[in-house]
Amino acid sequence: MRSASRRWLIVAALFVVTFGISTPLAAYGVFLPVLAEAFGWSRGAISTALSINLLLGGLAGFGIGALADRHGPRVMLVFTVTLAGMAFALVSTVGALWQLYLFVGVLGGVGMSSFYLLSAATVTRWFDERRGLALALVLVGFNLGYILGGPIAAWLIAKVGWRGAYALLGGGCGLITMLAALTVRLPGAYEAAALRGRAGRPHPPFVSALRGGSPPTTEPGVTLREALADPHQWCLNVAWLLLGGLAMMLSVHIVPFARDQGISLAGASFALTAYGVGAVSGRIAAGVVSDWIGAFTTIRIAYIIEAAALVALMWLPSREALLGSLVAFGVGFAASDTMITKAIPDVFGVRAIGAIMGVLTLGWRSGAAMGPAAAGFLYDLTGSYTVPFGAAPLAVLVSWGLFELGTSRRRAPAAV
């Protein structure tokens, strides 16, 4: 079936978009000390650009998701990923801190606002069966970006200097993701009918081409207005906010946490690699398993793994235990993150899925922006990571409870 084959090509294109646009973001930590040394800026000031990126990107995603519901994902993806690549390439020209905030924070934030939510919304429209695997294969690009982005950036800096490295990394990723985004579209009416196994009346070909594939004029689900007034949406929003805060807190503070445990810098440097390996494994495993046992059983298992890993992280401080805990946390976090994305259409339908994903993504990004800062301030106040890392298992349990409340009303999955 051509439509069945086509949807896996869409998955491949969205994987390239996700991986490509995540790579310069993941490499930001490598450039941070280089920028601090070159300009004498504080690390806090440089890190603020990333917080602006996350928050502004979440706000921009709200409107971009709504526009994609009307016009299809292609136009918005092409525009935003091209903007993101250009923004990171322009960092090669900075000479003042405000320029870094403009390029990484403002332009980069808007440019990176779409890839996660539009990837999830597009996969939802192409898949009912095997949606978990499809989502996992797309979103694993985010984790691979974090595994490979740092080494790629370090190699480029050594070869061409930090300005050349930023120009090549931003420009190259922008070009590759733009080309991949040009192939992304929603299923046409014939394809949607074929995937559902029943006939349907198509839009004229030129309409589908202009819109990058067209959603049906009437689709099951709630409107954005209804979702905003629905307590289920806010439960899911806070549940995802907590997961975003935990993930970014660990990615930013796990190396200094390991150093405080007496682990050498060389040993602590493997912490992020362990987390990334676990996250890649967790996304793929959850995608496969959830298509067999369901998203809701899978996410419960994932939450248990996350909580247990965070407890072990605090009470088993050896280097081996730390790395093992981070692999387990990566598995649990990536699995739960993927399953929340998979469950959203089962709660709200697909009628306004882009706009609703935009609202929920804003929650994730808000948590991601606040988590590292909160942990840093608590460390400054107490002189240790005991409070933020000790509270992390409780945050996982609260997120689990809110997810259960948020999904207590489920719709029949929309077959696409």
Beta strands, then each sheet from edge to edge (+ up, - down):
end
